């Protein structure tokens, strides 16, 4: 019985590893398209990707997978749900069921509407014309509800959508956590604004030559643990991180010669994603124990290095002299304290991707609340722009001037990515809670950073998070690592402790 | 009958196009491996390529292809052998037969021996130890004879090997052409050497900054017709050209800051290959009418742009002022005539890849004669080093100092590439004959080049060669384009006309 189950497991694993190999090849095709491909090669590249996608879809929904999983479920091999085998069986079953429950016609309708919707969105945004985009959004919402019904859910359709990105999470729990976050964050931001104090951000808008930004960013990324023997850094308009093999993870950034933070913190952010990818167990590549567990946990790794490490005072005690030597004309005579204040400015603004560490989460909460209402039919698409404006006024205290920089600013909804936004805020909350735990367990990270010691934190993350793969759900992982369920407490504490001395607000 | 044949043709074409899509993806994997891939990703990349190769091999030998071809052969659709359909049926049959005639065990033995042989060759070359390489070469020759026997041949086993790279050619014919070439070239080189005259090559060994070499080379490549909207130029140690789609052809080069010719003529050479690739009919991509016809013809296109255009006096009348402006410290005060003499130096030397336009062919002829003898069992591997030295003394008038720079200098034999070397010399002969025809038909290329006009030649090559795909054999193509079968006459005439004024040898 065990022997048969063992050979079934081998068959399943080989099949899944081969599928992962095709996916890794697809990732290279996509990476190349975005970084290196000659302009006229686009059409054929789309054909190549479509062809591979078809093969991959066929393999992911191959009935043999269902049979193998049935056999394995009946064997004692998979009894321990957190073992590699238990994890493989559980997560493969989840993936197989989610995929095979969708009728082919719905998959095709979603793909088509995603393409049409994104095209319409680009145009609508350029022309500030929400009405032109409205029917596409309505159709997409209709399809997403159909998708949720096909997959199945516990309480409400949004559960099925959220579960795609954050396995095991429920709308109810996430809504409670993010509502608590909003209740503490919105007043915090208001307190900062009320001080009228402004960070000296003009020092970040001086001349920062691209080649120096690149060498500095590359050097710091390597120091915190991104391996360039197993990765690359290139330039793209929209930065991203893409893994394409157990030892091949590539990140990108974009450089603004007159604004230091965009490339530097962008590199730290993508390097954080890359460090997670590089920390996965390579011998389990393509199988659940060697795969990232959720978008929220992935984002926690990028945010941890970008914000908790990269905007930390001790980090800059170590790196600021090197930054001054690299950018003498911009940073000569600038004091560390000024620079530190500048990179930690808090200022409500309209655009999510340019938002600071504190206000960013309010942008997310607005989108999360609105998309829940849309899926729940509590809000009509026709009323979305007004609802958007109302929430920006209420949570961030600002008025959206137009729809282009308002409800049309993100690509996500046009592409059908409902349930995706909350993972950004969950990432920040996980990051805070993980950082807190690491700080306690490693006896104070500030002291290490000031010495340029980043390896203890890296190894802690490797052991506690990266190497766990999908053996635990995100919620279980948070509980195991930090000893408590996810709450906003660590993030709020972190922000207040940082902002109190800078802005003179209360500390707790 | 026609309707059925038409639908059979559609099935075949779709199947072959999909296979070509997988091959184009494999080309991207290989290009990336050689240009961009992080060092530690190599092992998984090998797995990806092996996996794809397996899929491709299976498709190329799929029994359905044989059935489709049988059906089509019986239909009048393919009656015209030079039509697209006739060409597709004929060339697919050739490919299918060559592949299916090889037993799987022999394919695997050849692959294995190629890997082992190359590893042994690298080590043997480093250690100047021919004896260590000898058993690998003996085994490879044994396998190549087995391969030739399995494929079948007209007169002698070498025919089957040559035919792989130069379809339709016979050993007898190529041997006659290259013997005639040697008989005229060897005395020509001896005449040059006897003058004792030396070209002022030291001006090419000054400071040529890499970034300037790159921008200059890129600019010239674009001017002669290599499209960067459909291609790229990158850096690798071993330069190459690789197509990976109907609008995606990528070339590479390497820069030597202290030697101008290596990157510049390297770029022209690879751009020449690339221009052929970019000139193939894109709507026939992956099918025989849209594929290159032979290695010899491919090489003719690289050599034509590298040597016949790139080392032409009128070409430099146009580009030399720009070269001087780009490399002021190296070329200021240098006269065009000196520069032209320097890039056209003729000087017997030991290393094939560094040889000049004239002596290069003697290096090839030596290898061609030796490999024929090896396959024919007229020469034992044990006697190869001595035979090599004898021929270098006889044809080039120089003594090979050791085996590392002698019989061990090329990778080809270790990898099983027998029949490949002669295509280099055939390429030079085709180039001369094509250039001659274009010069006559376009009313003098020198006048055009001096004006910076390269498009007439480009369009002539597009029409007469690139767009013909595999509709004619290389020999038929030469006859159609130049009005006569391939002979050494055009190349010898070209060399004598160029070298007579430079070295003071007789002109014809």
Interface residues (C-beta under 8 A of the other chain):
Chain A: X18 X21 X24 X25 X28 X29 X32 X36 X37 X38 X39 X40 X41 X43 X44 X45 X47 X48 X51 X52 X227 X228 X229 X230 X231 X232 X244 X245 X246 X247 X248 X250 X285
Chain B: X18 X21 X24 X25 X28 X29 X32 X36 X37 X38 X39 X40 X41 X43 X44 X45 X47 X48 X51 X52 X227 X228 X229 X230 X231 X232 X244 X245 X246 X247 X248 X250 X285
